[in-house]
């Protein structure tokens, strides 16, 4: 199968499984909660009603993560090489040091995500595109309200469930789909790792349809792409994706329970001093170079799981 046909097949599977996932979510909600609850979830009505949060969690987990991205990624990998884990890079040997570096990188890269998100949200379109800008902002506001409902966490159990739905499931499913399946296709098409990384990152950001967060998600996608390209393993990217989403969930939980005073979704900058952003960005770039040095120069990674002396 040629690269163009592989690309079409992957996106065809994605669209098909988005529909299947939504259908499975609807069936599960009707079976567990009844038809009225299903209508409330679809229309986002009565969001404080008993059972609504559980039903909404099912709908998001099935439609957006597991069926929307993980299922098409695994099926596509099986159809291409009949060995999903090997194709995606899930079996490749990954030294613990790389996973630790990936986690530390995300901690230092968070301020860069924060400052680019801050300015991205303040960007405006030309006057002639005022209608489009208003639509974008209305859509983002509706999406924010949905996540506000999803992130209503009364205690540790809700925190754990939210981490699974918003951090664990997307980290695995989206990385398998974008970095594990889509990026290798663009690598073969362009014959250039950098082009493949950035094209995939652009699609990764665009496909979320949250344009006021497009730039930080683009940068995050690029970082995830380089971690995958350099290591040959999907797991460093999964770790970074998990930390990015998981720390956001944890910060929201701590704010809701008055452990911290700053609202993570309040639109404020994380730091008032500009030098902090410069320093943390420089450190994160340094960590990326160290990651690259370990994987390439010292050749710690082999697909058969053996280390070089």
C-alpha positions as CSV (number, residue, x, y, z in Angstrom):
1,X,0.0,0.0,0.0
2,X,1.4,3.4,-1.0
3,X,2.0,6.2,1.4
4,X,-0.9,8.2,0.0
5,X,-3.3,5.3,0.4
6,X,-1.9,4.6,3.9
7,X,-2.6,8.2,4.9
8,X,-6.2,8.0,3.5
9,X,-6.7,4.7,5.2
10,X,-5.6,6.1,8.6
11,X,-7.8,9.1,8.5
12,X,-10.7,6.9,7.2
13,X,-10.3,4.7,10.2
14,X,-10.2,7.7,12.4
15,X,-13.4,9.2,11.1
16,X,-15.1,5.8,11.1
17,X,-14.1,5.0,14.7
18,X,-15.1,8.5,15.9
19,X,-18.6,7.6,14.8
20,X,-18.4,4.1,16.3
21,X,-17.1,5.5,19.5
22,X,-19.9,8.0,19.8
23,X,-22.4,5.3,19.0
24,X,-20.9,3.0,21.7
25,X,-21.0,5.8,24.1
26,X,-24.7,6.5,23.4
27,X,-25.6,2.8,23.8
28,X,-23.6,2.5,27.0
29,X,-25.3,5.6,28.5
30,X,-28.8,4.5,27.5
31,X,-28.1,1.0,29.0
32,X,-26.7,2.4,32.3
33,X,-28.6,5.7,32.8
34,X,-31.5,5.7,30.3
35,X,-32.5,7.8,27.3
36,X,-33.2,11.1,29.2
37,X,-29.6,11.1,30.5
38,X,-28.3,10.4,27.0
39,X,-30.1,13.5,25.7
40,X,-28.8,15.6,28.5
41,X,-25.2,14.5,27.7
42,X,-25.6,15.2,24.0
43,X,-27.1,18.7,24.7
44,X,-25.0,19.4,27.8
45,X,-28.2,20.0,29.9
46,X,-28.7,19.4,33.6
47,X,-25.0,18.9,34.1
48,X,-25.3,18.9,37.9
49,X,-27.9,16.1,37.9
50,X,-27.0,12.8,39.6
51,X,-25.3,10.5,37.2
52,X,-24.5,13.1,34.6
53,X,-20.8,13.2,35.3
54,X,-20.4,9.4,35.1
55,X,-22.4,9.3,31.8
56,X,-20.3,12.2,30.4
57,X,-17.1,10.4,31.4
58,X,-18.2,7.3,29.5
59,X,-19.0,9.3,26.4
60,X,-15.6,11.2,26.4
61,X,-13.5,8.1,27.1
62,X,-15.1,5.9,24.4
63,X,-15.7,8.5,21.7
64,X,-12.6,10.7,22.0
65,X,-9.8,8.5,23.2
66,X,-10.2,4.8,23.1
67,X,-12.3,4.4,19.9
68,X,-11.4,7.8,18.4
69,X,-7.6,7.3,18.3
70,X,-6.4,4.1,19.9
71,X,-8.6,1.7,17.9
72,X,-7.7,3.1,14.5
73,X,-4.0,3.3,15.4
74,X,-3.9,-0.4,16.4
75,X,-6.0,-1.6,13.4
76,X,-3.9,0.5,11.0
77,X,-0.7,-0.9,12.4
78,X,-2.0,-4.4,12.1
79,X,-3.1,-3.9,8.5
80,X,0.3,-2.4,7.6
81,X,2.8,-4.8,9.2
82,X,0.6,-7.2,11.2
83,X,2.6,-6.4,14.3
84,X,1.0,-3.3,15.9
85,X,3.4,-2.9,18.9
86,X,6.5,-3.2,16.8
87,X,5.3,-0.8,14.1
88,X,4.2,1.9,16.7
89,X,7.4,1.5,18.7
90,X,5.7,0.1,21.8
91,X,8.1,-2.9,22.0
92,X,11.3,-1.0,21.5
93,X,13.8,-1.0,24.4
94,X,13.5,2.2,26.4
95,X,16.0,2.8,29.1
96,X,14.5,4.3,32.3
97,X,16.8,7.3,32.0
98,X,15.0,8.3,28.9
99,X,11.6,8.2,30.6
100,X,13.0,10.2,33.5
101,X,14.5,12.8,31.1
102,X,11.1,13.0,29.3
103,X,9.3,13.7,32.6
104,X,11.9,16.3,33.6
105,X,11.7,17.9,30.2
106,X,7.9,18.4,30.5
107,X,8.3,20.1,33.9
108,X,10.7,22.6,32.5
109,X,8.8,23.0,29.3
110,X,5.5,23.8,31.1
111,X,6.3,27.6,31.4
112,X,6.8,27.7,27.6
113,X,3.4,26.1,27.1
114,X,2.0,28.6,29.6
115,X,3.4,31.8,28.0
116,X,2.6,30.8,24.4
117,X,-1.0,29.9,25.5
118,X,-1.2,33.3,27.2
119,X,-0.3,35.2,24.1
120,X,-2.2,32.8,21.8
121,X,-5.4,33.5,23.6
122,X,-4.9,37.3,23.1
123,X,-4.4,37.0,19.4
124,X,-7.1,38.6,17.2
125,X,-8.0,38.2,13.5
126,X,-8.3,41.1,11.0
127,X,-11.6,43.1,11.2
128,X,-12.9,41.3,8.1
129,X,-12.7,38.0,9.9
130,X,-14.6,39.2,13.0
131,X,-17.3,36.6,12.5
132,X,-14.8,33.8,12.3
133,X,-13.0,35.0,15.5
134,X,-16.3,35.2,17.4
135,X,-17.2,31.7,16.3
136,X,-13.8,30.4,17.5
137,X,-14.2,32.1,20.8
138,X,-17.7,30.9,21.3
139,X,-16.6,27.3,20.4
140,X,-13.7,27.5,22.8
141,X,-16.0,28.8,25.6
142,X,-18.4,25.9,25.0
143,X,-15.4,23.4,25.1
144,X,-14.1,25.0,28.3
145,X,-17.6,24.6,29.9
146,X,-17.5,20.9,29.0
147,X,-14.1,20.4,30.6
148,X,-15.2,22.3,33.6
149,X,-18.0,19.7,34.1
150,X,-15.6,16.9,33.4
151,X,-13.1,18.3,35.9
152,X,-15.6,18.6,38.8
153,X,-13.6,16.6,41.4
154,X,-15.0,16.2,44.9
155,X,-12.3,13.9,46.2
156,X,-9.3,11.7,45.4
157,X,-11.5,9.1,43.6
158,X,-12.7,11.8,41.2
159,X,-9.1,13.0,40.8
160,X,-8.0,9.5,39.9
161,X,-10.8,9.0,37.4
162,X,-10.1,12.4,35.8
163,X,-6.4,11.6,35.5
164,X,-7.3,8.4,33.6
165,X,-9.8,10.0,31.3
166,X,-7.8,13.2,30.6
167,X,-4.2,12.1,31.0
168,X,-3.7,8.3,30.7
169,X,-6.2,7.5,27.9
170,X,-5.2,10.5,25.6
171,X,-1.5,10.0,26.3
172,X,-1.6,6.5,25.0
173,X,-4.2,6.7,22.3
174,X,-3.1,10.0,20.8
175,X,0.6,9.1,20.8
176,X,-0.1,5.8,19.2
177,X,-2.1,7.5,16.5
178,X,-0.1,10.7,15.8
179,X,3.5,9.7,16.6
180,X,3.2,6.0,16.1
181,X,1.2,5.9,12.9
182,X,0.9,9.3,11.3
183,X,4.4,10.6,11.7
184,X,6.1,7.6,10.1
185,X,3.9,8.1,7.0
186,X,5.0,11.7,6.6
187,X,8.6,10.6,7.2
188,X,8.4,8.2,4.2
189,X,6.6,10.9,2.1
190,X,9.0,13.7,2.8
191,X,12.1,11.7,3.5
192,X,12.8,14.3,6.2
193,X,12.5,13.8,10.0
194,X,12.0,17.5,10.8
195,X,9.2,17.9,8.1
196,X,7.5,14.8,9.4
197,X,7.6,16.0,13.0
198,X,6.2,19.5,12.3
199,X,3.6,18.4,9.8
200,X,2.3,15.8,12.3
201,X,2.5,18.4,15.1
202,X,0.4,20.8,13.0
203,X,-2.3,18.2,12.4
204,X,-2.1,17.2,16.0
205,X,-2.9,20.7,17.1
206,X,-5.4,21.5,14.4
207,X,-7.4,18.3,14.9
208,X,-8.2,19.3,18.5
209,X,-10.2,22.3,17.1
210,X,-9.0,24.6,19.9
211,X,-7.5,27.4,18.0
212,X,-6.8,29.7,21.0
213,X,-4.4,27.0,22.2
214,X,-3.1,26.1,18.7
215,X,0.5,27.4,19.2
216,X,1.3,25.7,22.5
217,X,-0.2,22.5,21.3
218,X,1.9,22.8,18.1
219,X,5.1,23.2,20.1
220,X,4.1,20.3,22.4
221,X,3.4,18.1,19.4
222,X,6.8,18.9,17.9
223,X,8.5,18.0,21.2
224,X,6.6,14.7,21.3
225,X,7.6,14.1,17.7
226,X,11.3,14.5,18.3
227,X,11.2,12.3,21.3
228,X,9.7,9.6,19.2
229,X,11.9,10.1,16.2
230,X,15.1,10.1,18.2
231,X,14.3,7.2,20.5
232,X,12.3,4.9,18.2
233,X,10.1,4.2,21.2
234,X,6.6,5.6,21.8
235,X,6.9,5.6,25.6
236,X,8.9,8.8,26.1
237,X,6.2,10.7,24.1
238,X,3.5,9.0,26.2
239,X,5.2,10.0,29.4
240,X,5.5,13.7,28.3
241,X,1.9,13.7,27.1
242,X,0.7,12.2,30.3
243,X,2.6,14.7,32.4
244,X,1.3,17.7,30.4
245,X,-2.3,16.6,30.9
246,X,-1.9,15.1,34.3
247,X,-0.3,18.1,35.9
248,X,-3.1,20.3,34.6
249,X,-5.7,18.0,36.2
250,X,-3.8,18.0,39.4
251,X,-3.4,21.7,39.5
252,X,-7.2,22.1,38.9
253,X,-7.9,19.7,41.7
254,X,-5.6,21.6,44.1
255,X,-7.2,24.9,43.2
256,X,-10.7,23.5,43.7
257,X,-9.8,22.3,47.1
258,X,-8.1,25.6,48.0
259,X,-4.6,24.1,48.3
260,X,-3.3,26.6,45.8
261,X,-4.6,30.1,45.1
262,X,-3.9,30.4,41.3
263,X,-6.7,29.2,39.0
264,X,-5.0,27.1,36.3
265,X,-7.7,28.1,33.8
266,X,-7.8,31.8,34.9
267,X,-5.8,33.1,31.9
268,X,-3.0,34.4,34.1
269,X,0.7,33.9,33.4
270,X,2.4,31.3,35.5
271,X,5.3,33.7,36.3
272,X,5.5,37.5,36.3
273,X,9.3,37.5,35.6
274,X,10.2,37.1,31.9
275,X,13.6,35.6,32.7
276,X,12.0,32.5,34.3
277,X,10.5,31.7,30.9
278,X,13.8,32.2,29.1
279,X,15.7,30.1,31.7
280,X,13.2,27.2,31.7
281,X,13.0,27.1,27.9
282,X,16.8,27.0,27.7
283,X,16.9,24.2,30.2
284,X,14.2,22.2,28.3
285,X,16.1,22.6,25.1
286,X,19.2,21.4,26.9
287,X,17.4,18.3,28.1
288,X,16.2,17.6,24.6
289,X,19.8,17.7,23.3
290,X,20.9,15.4,26.2
291,X,18.0,13.0,25.2
292,X,19.3,13.1,21.6
293,X,22.9,12.5,22.7
294,X,21.9,9.4,24.7
295,X,19.7,7.9,22.0
296,X,22.0,8.7,19.0
297,X,25.6,9.2,20.1
298,X,25.6,6.5,22.8
299,X,23.2,4.2,20.9
300,X,21.3,3.0,23.9
301,X,18.2,2.0,21.9
302,X,17.9,-1.0,19.7
303,X,14.6,-2.5,18.4
304,X,15.6,-6.0,19.6
305,X,15.9,-4.7,23.2
306,X,19.7,-5.3,23.5
307,X,22.1,-2.7,24.7
308,X,25.4,-1.8,23.1
309,X,28.6,-2.0,25.2
